[in-house]
Amino acid sequence: MQGMEHTHEVLENGRLRATVLPSCGGALLNLTLLGRAAHPVELLRAAPPAQGRVAPEDSACFPLVPWSNRLSQGGFSTPTGRIRIEPNRPPEPYPIHGEGWLLPWRVMERAGPRIVLGLDRSQGGPYLYRARLSYTLVGITLRMELSVTHLDEAPMPYGLGLHPWLPFEEGMQVRAAASGMWQETGEHLPGAYGPVPSDVDFATFRAVPDRWTNNAFDGWDGRADFVWPRRQVSLALRCRGAPYFVLYHPPGETFICFEPVTHPVDAFHLPPPRRGEGLRWLRHGETLSLTCELAAADAGPTRA
């Protein structure tokens, strides 16, 4: 998909504008706060692609389905046999973020500041499913709803997530309480689990350290807040169905990724007793859903 041109669907309600790319993994290209005189504010990372071309990694947000993050050991075992999952994004050695972000989605519904996309994976495999993704603007809030319905007769383990890219700049503050964190191995897989280190303990507002960060956190209540004092804007994230998040920030970059997810990284292969944690084994016709809302506001003082 890299380098392809994509059709843009623009949602606008006078307060927000969002550009959706159905054929580019159902991704969101940008989210803009309007009404700031002649100076609209980008709430998510907006990296305009050269000459209208874009890859999912250049977007502002993309969906994760039918699992999130990396999956090691070439696949996983089920009661009916071994499921092989091939790497999907060279040079990554492991398959990452499922497959929905790399496939074209179809517009199912389009009305005013709302769009519903569909992905039909009822043929091929190894996962057989249909996914649904909607973006809706309500006032200063973007609502994102992602679901997956299993179509095969044999149950399969599913996970969902969203992958927003947020601007990172000096003075940015984050609040997102968690109870624990997995350290990262050299292969970007989960290592030892333990208490959240102090410099990434966002139980109260604090700055994201400008160092390599790529970790999964658990015990999250689905609430996160982001404040950019220099731009005098804040963003509140509220999620249902995602008790984990992944925080990603390479040092020196102008973004962070704060990814609400339904399971830890490589939950398929965590050591017992946590193996499979957060994954949902869906039977034929069963559905797993995730809902997240991003609400903008003027930035005020950060409080504990």
C-alpha positions, -999 to +999 in steps of 0.1 A: +000+000+000+029+023+004+029+051-021-006+045-033-031+074-038-063+071-018-098+086-019-104+111+009-137+113+028-139+146+047-162+148+078-170+183+092-194+197+117-182+233+121-162+224+153-141+195+140-128+183+106-116+147+100-102+132+068-108+095+064-089+072+040-111+041+035-088+024+010-057+031+032-066+006+060-096+027+071-071+052+085-077+087+097-055+113+080-061+141+104-083+156+131-086+194+131-101+217+157-119+246+139-132+279+152-098+292+163-100+323+141-077+318+112-056+292+130-072+257+131-054+233+155-043+198+146-053+175+174-035+144+160-003+142+141-010+155+106+019+147+082+006+157+047+017+130+023+037+141-007+016+145-038-015+130-022+002+096-015+001+080+020+010+048+038-008+038+070+023+047+091+019+083+078-017+086+091-031+101+123-048+069+134-055+034+121-075+004+134-059-028+148-078-060+139-079-090+144-052-085+170-028-057+181+009-052+181+035-080+175+027-117+174+058-140+179+067-176+173+052-177+138+016-180+150-003-198+178-020-230+187-057-237+189-076-268+199-079-277+162-043-272+153-015-247+147-023-213+131+005-199+110+007-161+108+033-147+084+052-114+089+032-086+072+054-055+072+091-059+062+116-055+077+095-064+108+104-100+117+070-105+133+034-099+121+022-067+136-011-049+143-032-076+126-041-069+089-069-044+088-046-015+087-030-029+055-062-036+036-088-014+018-121-009+035-154-002+019-177+027+026-209+012+040-227+044+052-221+081+047-243+108+062-232+142+074-203+141+099-204+103+101-190+074+080-191+037+085-165+014+069-166-023+064-139-050+058-149-084+045-124-112+053-149-141+049-125-158+024-089-168+026-079-169+062-065-179+086-089-154+103-124-153+087-143-123+099-161-091+090-150-058+107-168-025+110-153+009+118-172+041+122-160+077+127-186+102+140-182+139+148-204+151+177-196+187+187-159+188+197-158+150+200-147+123+176-162+089+183-145+058+169-162+025+170-145-007+159-159-042+159-151-077+145-175-106+140-160-141+137-173-161+107-154-195+109-169-225+126-139-231+148-133-205+175-104-180+172-087-156+195-093-119+187-081-085+198-088-049+188-071-016+192-067+019+178-034+035+169-035+073+172-004+094+167-003+125+189+019+156+185+048+156+209+064+189+219+081+205+248+057+210+277+032+183+266+016+167+296-002+133+299-024+117+325-033+080+322-032+058+353-020+022+351-012-005+376+017-022+359+040-023+328+059-048+307+095-041+300+105-044+264+130-070+250+154-064+223+129-079+198+102-053+209+083-081+227+071-081+264+097-089+290+095-087+327+062-073+342+063-050+372+053-017+387+052+014+364+086+032+365+083+067+379+091+086+348+062+070+329+038+069+358+010+091+345-013+087+375-010+125+376+000+148+348+036+145+338+057+150+307+065+121+284+103+115+287+121+121+254+137+086+254+129+053+237+095+042+251+077+012+237+057-005+265+024-020+272+006-010+304-023-027+322-048-018+349-060+012+328-095+026+334-099+038+298-093+075+306-063+095+293-058+133+290-033+152+269-024+188+273-003+211+250+002+244+269+021+261+241-009+255+217-034+260+245-054+229+236-061+196+253-075+163+243-095+138+265-095+101+254-123+079+268-124+042+258-148+013+266-134-022+262-097-015+264-081-022+298-045-018+283-026+008+264+007+008+245+029+040+247+054+045+219+078+074+215+112+072+198+136+099+211+138+131+191+105+124+172+076+149+171+050+123+180+039+098+206+015+069+200-010+061+227-028+029+217-059+017+235-059-021+231-079-051+243-049-073+252-012-070+260+015-072+234+020-109+222-007-121+247-007-153+227+027-162+243+029-145+277+042-168+304+015-186+325-007-177+342-011-146+320-009-164+286-039-154+264-048-125+287-073-101+271-078-122+240-114-131+232-121-165+217-150-158+195-174-185+182-191-183+149-212-151+148-198-136+180-186-100+180-159-081+199-162-043+201-142-013+211-153+024+214-131+054+219-139+091+220-115+120+216-128+153+229-110+186+224-109+216+247-089+247+255-060+239+278-062+249+314-039+242+343-030+206+348-041+191+381-035+159+399 
